[in-house]
Amino acid sequence: MYRSLRAVETGRSKPDAVAIALFEKTSKLPGAYASIDRAAGGAVSAMLGRGEFSAGRGSLTTVYPAGGKGASRVFILGLGDRDKFTSEAVRVAAARLLRAAFSAKMRRVEAQLEAGVERRLSLEDLGRAIGDGAAIANFEFDAFKGSARGNGGTKSAAPAIGLDLIAQTAVRRGIEHGLRVGESVNLTRTLAATPPNIAHPGYLVDQARRMAKKVGLRCSIIDAAKAKSLGMGGLLAVGAAGSHPPALIVLEHKPARTRGKGPILLVGKAVTFDTGGYSIKPADGMDKMKYDKCGGMAVIGAMHAIASLKLPVHVVGLIPAAENMIAANAYRPGDIITFCNGVTSEITNTDAEGRLILADALAWGTRTYKPAAVVDLATLTGGVVVALGPYCAGCFCRDTKFRGHLFDASDHSGERLWHLPLWDEHRAQIKATHGDILNSAGRDAHPIQGAAFLSYFIEPDGKTRMPETPWAHLDIAGVADTKKDSPPYAVGPTGFGVRLLVRAIETWK
């Protein structure tokens, strides 16, 4: 894809192409597009009258002016049904635009979408959605392509060109923001896609250190020896049979001046490969278990964005990393393990491992930093995929004010959440006979069990009752990757959570 993307002020350079946007069933070209139509010799308005023309969501029509004096082509982006419009329609349109521009080797495209969206977004939010979609589309994971690609075994060089997205001032500012956050989303996607023979816990530790140094985050590592001294039985049990020892990565953004109560604690599950342990997974689909680290990679990406944007909020990111494998020293069904806050768990299923490493991270993090609010992200359960499909993440949050804040961020970012219950009955459901709690208590309320388990590790009160600290558990198992082209995403990891978390932190008070 493009080597680089930039947002450029209107009038600075002549565009190779102009992009406009229209709702479905638009019969008359908006007046603001009249000059574009005149420069194209009337070809744009003529297109609207053709029976085959559609402005359905995600559509793109290219108009080639006949003897016009303007740009070499006009891209008409479809926004779909006017009554169902959301900012996601702009992201999809921008992704289509990026790919069309790349195919045509365009260097400068002027985005004039303002008239098309009919003031349904502010100019800056319009720009952010354009930047989001363009950045998401400008991603290709080809680091491991080899000689079979037919170029003599050499890796394809990045294109020698970048793309300038030309827009008026307010829209341009929004595009710049979207592109910057998009870099962090694509960092998340790159780490998520990196295969498990490369991206083991030690690799993630190294990558986190490099990233932290680059953007100015504090980075410290709790290695296996330190985890043992802290009593992190969950992290150590899951990682015991791994090819590399487990670790807890700690990233901290603490600017000199901060606003709002803090810190905010972000915790992400990073199981670099999940066999299921002795409760082994079926072979079908196990190759995708490199994506079991997507929650942790979203936290790395979010911390990268928060530091890059210099957001004035104290934020701590924790990434417990482990590889869930099978060997003589692997943990077993029937084991009882003790976490760093003294809670014990009977292991009924070694494939319910993510909650075990999150438990130690949450308990240590809430005790150490006494956060004002906590969000954890994890590809935790297949049950949430059964319940919600690939359309949204499941959100478990009992604090209505904090939940509202996250849902506002969800609406703005386009990363959708759906609220699911968490009651005292769910905590009682996982009570154990010989330990405190079970790590899995059967299929009933399967995704809720994961949230109930984690509630025991929000200090200081979670051990004995529902915690009072504002806390949200996001089960992203259905949205962390996509198995088919689903604009603006191509097949593979989505980086879900980065834009949501950045918006939540950005608006924190």
Buried (B, 14 or more C-beta within 10 A) or exposed (E): BBEEBBBBEBEEEEBBBBBBBBBBEBEEBBEEBEEBBBBBBBBBBBBBEEEEBBBEBBBBBEBEBEEBEBBEBBBBBBBBEBEEBBBBBBBBBBBBBBBBBBEBEBBBBBBBBBBBBBEBBEBBBBBBBBBBBBBBBBBBBEEEEEEEEEEEEEEEEEEEEBBBBBBBEBBBBBBBBBBBBBBBBBBBBBBBBBEBEEBBBBBBBEBBBEBBEEBEBEBEBBBBEEBEEBBBBBBBBBBBBBBBBBBBBBBBBEBEEBEBBBBBBBBBBBBBBBBBBBBEBEEEEBEEBBBBBBBBBBBBBBBBBBBBBEBBBBBBBBBBBBBBBBEEEBBEBEBEBBBBBEBBBBBBBBBBBBBBBBBBBBBBBBBEBEBBBBBBBBBBBBBBBEBBEBEBBBBBBBBEEBBEBBBEBBBBBBBBBBBBEBEEEBBEBBEBEEBBBBBBBEEEBBBBBBBBBBBBBBBBEBBEEBBEBBBBBBBBBBBBBBEEEEBBBBEBBBBBBBBBBBBBBBBBE
